[in-house]
């Protein structure tokens, strides 16, 4: 019996799984809360993806989380692979992070003045990340990227930025743009309220296209301040780039006097303490980080060499400020979280766990000849209904999202929570147990069978 179960989990044979749809979970209280929320907030939410527009049903209102599990307002329990969109690498309500937060707030929650906690967290990061020499804490990943762009422009005395279609860098005006038609295009605004003049300073090219990038530099010679990329693009699927392409970016920026910005809001501290820069062993000029620094508390940061950071006010002429920058509660949470990440073997164990999980799912799908592929790096994964490699936004078939929509519903009914969009990635935390992952695999196997046999 045990051997049979083991084979099902590993996908090594064609043993049947339960292919009956389960009844939908109760969402009565969540639905009531959502109706009330719509009278307060646009669309009933404070961030668009939460509205569940890409999946079945009304949004789930989460009541609490602990370890790898969350519970909604109706009492439904889920194994969580969203992890607050990545930062909860230690899981929900981690004891050490929580205790540090409680310790800090007993002395106050905000001062708008320096605290020793800022020094402690900065030292923890800089001593263990050779790719940056100085850092500035802010309150979000969007703010970190916005500040990095301003710094690049101030440092180079140039205005134009090159970004890539399929990479998301927050909702600041100059980056909330998409590609037009053509190899190299000025960005077209992807949101009402973004002036065309802002978009005209942003050049958008396709990922993994050396010719387009070279043409952009040729067309706008000595005008490009920086190239910004998610070195691990993870906001529009998991569009993994090869190291050689990222090295090409480093070289072409150097040749043209432009800065290379790695937006590591998702990959930073997630695929390794030094993020993608350390993973690929590539030195960017500026790196941005996000809320993983604070264990879920609102925080972000940008860092670079001492020479580049010396241009930031009050030392230099590039202005950036924030009352909540270096907030003591976020700094305390960050100290507790990052100390755990530096524990010997932390990333090795986490990555091994993720590798076994994703490989078992891929084996299962491949054994059944399902058009389904698991993309993964470190403890990040993405499910795509395809049998091809995907490394740019254009490679994603929008029609495949209907299959994800069905899969998402079946997984919720089996107690598995993924982000409510087929373009979003999933995350594994150190809190996910072997039992959690075995249960999740079984639920995924059953859901895939249902999706492909309907």
C-alpha positions in Angstrom: 0.0 0.0 0.0 2.8 2.4 1.0 4.6 1.7 -2.3 1.5 2.5 -4.3 1.0 5.8 -2.6 4.7 6.7 -3.0 4.4 6.0 -6.7 1.4 8.3 -7.0 3.2 11.1 -5.3 6.3 10.7 -7.4 4.3 10.3 -10.7 6.2 7.2 -11.5 3.2 5.2 -12.8 -0.3 5.7 -14.1 -2.2 4.8 -10.9 -5.6 6.6 -10.9 -6.4 9.5 -8.6 -9.7 10.9 -7.6 -11.1 12.7 -10.6 -14.4 13.8 -9.0 -14.9 17.5 -8.4 -15.2 18.4 -4.8 -18.1 20.7 -3.6 -17.1 24.3 -3.5 -16.0 25.6 -0.1 -18.3 27.9 1.8 -17.6 31.6 1.1 -20.6 33.0 2.9 -18.8 35.2 5.3 -16.1 36.2 2.8 -18.9 37.1 0.3 -20.6 39.3 3.0 -17.3 41.0 3.8 -16.7 41.6 0.1 -20.0 43.2 -0.5 -19.4 45.5 2.4 -15.8 46.2 1.2 -17.2 47.3 -2.2 -18.9 50.2 -0.5 -15.6 51.3 0.9 -12.9 50.5 -1.7 -12.7 50.6 -5.5 -13.7 47.1 -6.6 -13.8 46.1 -2.9 -10.1 45.7 -2.5 -6.9 47.6 -1.9 -4.8 45.9 -4.6 -6.4 44.7 -7.8 -5.4 41.0 -8.0 -7.1 40.4 -4.7 -10.5 40.8 -6.4 -10.3 37.2 -7.8 -11.3 38.5 -11.2 -9.1 35.8 -12.9 -10.5 32.9 -10.9 -13.8 31.5 -9.7 -15.8 33.0 -6.9 -15.5 36.0 -4.6 -12.3 36.8 -2.8 -11.4 34.9 0.3 -11.0 37.2 3.4 -8.1 35.8 5.4 -8.5 35.8 9.1 -5.2 34.3 10.4 -2.1 32.5 9.4 0.3 30.2 11.2 3.3 28.3 9.7 2.3 27.2 6.2 -1.4 27.4 6.8 -4.0 30.2 6.5 -7.7 30.3 7.6 -10.4 32.4 6.0 -13.4 34.1 7.5 -15.5 31.0 6.9 -13.1 28.8 8.8 -11.7 27.1 5.7 -8.0 26.0 6.2 -5.5 26.1 3.4 -1.9 25.2 2.8 -0.6 28.6 1.5 1.7 28.9 -1.5 1.2 32.6 -1.9 3.1 33.5 1.3 1.9 37.1 1.1 3.4 37.2 -2.5 6.8 35.9 -1.4 8.1 37.6 1.7 7.0 35.0 4.2 9.9 32.7 3.6 9.7 31.5 7.2 6.0 31.1 7.0 3.2 32.9 8.8 3.5 34.2 12.3 7.0 33.0 12.7 7.8 32.9 16.4 11.2 34.7 16.3 9.9 37.4 14.0 6.8 37.9 16.1 8.7 38.1 19.4 11.1 40.6 18.0 8.2 42.8 16.8 6.6 42.6 20.2 9.9 43.6 21.9 10.3 46.6 19.6 6.8 48.0 19.8 7.0 48.2 23.6 9.4 51.0 23.0 7.3 52.8 20.4 6.3 52.2 16.8 7.6 55.2 14.8 9.9 58.1 15.5 10.8 59.6 12.2 14.3 59.6 13.5 17.3 57.2 13.4 17.4 54.1 15.6 20.1 51.6 16.3 17.9 49.0 14.7 18.6 50.5 11.3 22.3 50.1 11.8 21.9 46.5 13.0 19.9 45.5 10.0 22.1 47.3 7.5 25.2 45.7 8.9 23.5 42.3 8.7 22.8 42.8 5.0 26.0 44.5 3.9 28.3 42.0 5.7 26.7 39.2 3.9 26.1 40.7 0.4 29.2 41.6 -1.5 27.1 43.2 -4.4 26.2 46.4 -2.5 28.3 48.7 -0.2 25.6 51.1 1.0 21.9 50.8 1.4 18.9 53.0 1.9 15.7 51.6 3.5 12.3 52.7 2.2 8.7 51.4 2.7 8.0 49.3 -0.3 9.5 47.7 -3.4 7.7 50.3 -5.6 9.4 53.0 -3.6 12.8 51.3 -3.9 12.5 51.1 -7.7 11.3 54.6 -8.0 14.2 55.8 -6.0 16.7 53.7 -7.9 15.5 55.1 -11.2 15.9 58.7 -9.9 19.4 57.8 -8.6 20.4 56.4 -12.0 19.2 59.5 -13.8 20.9 61.8 -11.3 24.2 59.8 -11.4 24.4 59.6 -15.2 22.8 63.0 -16.0 20.6 61.2 -18.5 16.8 60.7 -18.7 15.8 57.6 -20.6 15.2 54.2 -19.1 15.1 50.9 -20.9 12.7 48.2 -19.4 11.5 44.9 -20.7 8.0 43.7 -21.6 6.9 41.2 -19.0 8.8 42.7 -16.1 6.9 44.6 -13.5 8.6 47.2 -11.3 5.7 48.6 -9.3 3.2 51.3 -10.1 5.4 54.4 -10.4 4.4 56.4 -13.5 7.6 56.1 -15.5 7.5 52.3 -15.3 3.8 51.6 -15.6 4.2 51.2 -19.4 3.9 48.5 -21.9 5.5 47.9 -25.3 4.0 49.3 -28.5 4.3 47.7 -31.9 7.8 47.4 -33.2 11.2 46.1 -32.2 12.1 49.2 -30.0 9.2 51.4 -28.8 8.5 54.2 -26.4 6.4 52.8 -23.7 2.6 53.1 -24.0 0.9 53.9 -20.7 -0.7 50.8 -19.2 -2.8 52.9 -16.8 -5.0 55.9 -17.1 -3.5 58.9 -15.3 0.1 58.3 -16.5 1.1 61.3 -18.7 2.4 60.4 -22.1 5.5 62.6 -21.4 6.4 60.2 -18.6 6.1 57.1 -20.8 8.2 58.9 -23.5 11.2 58.6 -21.2 10.8 54.8 -21.0 11.9 52.5 -23.9 10.4 49.1 -23.9 12.0 46.1 -25.6 11.3 42.3 -25.5 13.0 40.0 -23.1 15.8 37.8 -24.4 16.2 39.9 -27.5 19.8 41.2 -27.9 19.1 42.8 -31.3 16.3 45.0 -29.8 18.4 46.1 -26.9 21.4 47.0 -29.1 19.1 48.9 -31.4 17.7 50.8 -28.4 21.2 51.9 -27.4 22.0 52.9 -31.0 18.7 54.8 -31.5 19.1 56.7 -28.2 22.9 57.0 -28.0 24.1 58.7 -24.8 20.5 59.2 -23.6 20.0 56.0 -21.6 20.5 56.3 -17.9 19.8 52.7 -17.0 18.5 49.3 -18.0 16.1 47.8 -15.4 15.2 44.2 -15.3 13.9 41.6 -12.9 16.9 39.2 -13.2 14.3 36.5 -12.3 11.1 37.9 -13.9 8.4 36.6 -11.7 5.4 39.0 -12.0 4.1 37.8 -15.4 4.8 34.1 -15.1 8.3 32.9 -14.3 10.2 34.1 -17.4 13.6 32.6 -16.6 16.5 34.2 -18.5 19.8 32.4 -19.1 23.0 33.7 -17.5 24.6 34.5 -20.8 21.8 37.0 -21.6 22.1 38.7 -18.2 25.9 39.0 -18.8 25.1 40.6 -22.1 23.1 43.2 -20.3 26.0 43.9 -18.0 28.4 44.3 -20.9 26.2 46.5 -23.0 25.4 48.8 -20.1 29.1 49.2 -19.4 29.9 49.9 -23.0 27.2 52.6 -23.2 27.8 54.3 -19.9 24.4 53.2 -18.6 23.6 51.7 -15.2 22.3 48.1 -14.8 19.5 47.9 -12.2 18.5 44.5 -10.9 14.9 44.7 -9.5 15.1 42.0 -6.9 11.9 42.8 -5.0 11.0 39.1 -5.5 14.3 37.3 -6.0 16.3 39.2 -3.4 16.8 37.1 -0.2 14.5 34.5 -1.8 16.7 32.5 -4.1 19.7 33.2 -1.9 20.8 35.8 0.6 22.6 37.7 -2.2 19.6 37.2 -4.5 19.9 36.8 -8.3 23.1 38.9 -8.3 24.8 36.2 -6.2 23.0 33.3 -8.0 24.2 34.4 -11.4 27.4 36.1 -10.1 26.7 39.3 -12.0 27.4 42.7 -10.5 24.6 45.2 -11.2 25.0 48.9 -10.5 21.9 49.2 -8.3 19.8 46.6 -6.7 16.3 47.0 -5.3 14.7 44.8 -2.6 11.2 44.4 -1.2 9.2 43.3 1.8 11.0 40.0 2.4 13.5 42.1 4.3 10.8 42.8 6.9 9.3 39.4 7.3 6.0 40.7 6.0 6.2 44.2 7.4 6.1 47.1 4.9 9.8 47.7 3.9 12.0 47.9 0.8 15.5 49.0 0.1 17.9 50.0 -2.7 21.7 49.6 -2.6 24.7 50.1 -4.7 28.4 51.0 -4.5 29.4 53.7 -2.0 30.3 55.9 -5.0 26.8 55.7 -6.5 25.0 55.9 -3.2 27.0 59.0 -2.4 24.7 60.8 -4.8 21.7 60.3 -2.5 20.6 63.2 -0.3 21.8 64.5 2.2 25.2 63.4 0.9 24.4 64.2 -2.8 21.9 65.9 -5.0 19.4 63.1 -5.6 16.5 63.7 -3.2 14.6 60.8 -1.5 13.0 60.8 1.9 10.3 59.0 3.9 8.9 59.3 7.4 8.5 55.6 7.7 11.9 54.7 6.1 13.8 52.6 8.6 10.7 52.1 10.7 11.8 50.4 13.9 9.1 47.7 13.9 10.0 46.7 10.3 13.7 46.9 11.1 13.2 44.6 14.1 11.3 42.1 12.1 14.0 42.2 9.4 16.7 41.5 11.9 14.9 38.4 13.2 14.0 37.2 9.7 17.4 37.7 8.0 19.2 36.2 10.9 17.2 33.0 10.3 18.1 33.1 6.6 21.8 33.2 7.4 21.5 29.9 9.4 23.8 27.3 8.0 22.0 25.2 5.4 18.8 27.3 5.3 18.7 27.8 1.5 20.1 24.4 0.7 17.3 22.7 2.7 14.6 25.0 1.3 15.7 24.6 -2.3 15.9 20.8 -1.9 12.4 20.8 -0.5 11.1 22.9 -3.5 13.0 20.8 -6.0 11.5 17.5 -4.8 8.0 19.0 -4.8 8.2 20.5 -8.3 9.9 17.6 -9.9 7.3 15.2 -8.6 4.5 17.3 -10.1 6.3 17.5 -13.4 6.9 13.8 -13.5 3.2 13.2 -12.8 2.1 15.5 -15.6 4.7 14.2 -18.1 3.7 10.6 -17.3 0.1 11.5 -18.4 1.3 13.5 -21.4 -0.4 16.6 -20.0 0.4 19.9 -21.7 1.7 21.3 -18.4 5.1 22.5 -17.3 6.5 23.6 -13.9 9.0 26.4 -14.1 11.1 26.8 -11.0 14.2 28.5 -9.5 15.1 28.2 -5.8 11.9 28.1 -3.8 9.8 29.9 -6.5 7.6 28.0 -8.9 5.1 28.6 -11.6 2.5 26.3 -13.2 2.0 26.9 -17.0 -0.3 25.0 -19.3 2.2 24.5 -22.0 4.8 22.0 -23.3 7.2 24.7 -24.4 9.9 26.8 -22.8 8.6 30.3 -21.9 11.1 33.1 -21.5 9.1 36.1 -22.6 5.6 37.5 -22.1 4.7 36.8 -25.8 5.4 33.1 -25.2 2.4 32.8 -22.8 -0.9 31.7 -24.4 -3.7 33.8 -22.8 -6.2 31.0 -23.5 -4.3 28.7 -21.1 -5.5 30.8 -18.2 -8.9 29.1 -18.5 -7.2 25.9 -17.4 -5.6 27.6 -14.5 -8.9 29.1 -13.5 -10.4 25.5 -13.2 -7.3 24.3 -11.4 -7.4 27.1 -8.9 -11.0 26.3 -8.0 -10.3 22.6 -7.6 -7.2 23.4 -5.4 -9.2 25.7 -3.1 -11.8 23.0 -2.7 -8.9 20.7 -1.6 -7.4 23.1 0.8 -4.6 24.5 -1.3 -4.1 28.3 -1.8 -2.3 29.7 -4.8 -2.3 33.4 -5.8 -5.6 34.1 -7.7 -4.0 34.5 -11.2 -2.4 32.2 -13.6 0.4 34.8 -14.2 1.4 34.7 -10.5 4.2 32.5 -9.2 4.1 30.4 -6.0 6.5 30.2 -3.1 7.6 27.5 -0.7 8.6 28.5 2.8 10.7 26.8 5.5 7.4 26.2 7.3 6.0 23.8 4.7 6.3 20.3 6.1 6.7 17.1 4.2 3.1 16.3 5.1 2.0 19.7 3.7 3.8 19.0 0.4 2.5 15.5 0.1 -1.1 16.7 0.6 -0.5 19.5 -1.9 0.9 17.2 -4.5 -2.1 14.8 -4.2 -4.4 17.8 -4.6 -2.5 19.0 -7.6 -2.6 15.6 -9.2 -6.3 15.3 -8.8 -6.9 18.8 -10.1 -4.8 18.3 -13.1 -6.7 15.1 -14.0 -9.9 17.0 -13.7 -8.7 19.9 -15.9 -7.4 17.7 -18.6 -10.3 15.2 -18.6 -13.1 17.8 -18.7 
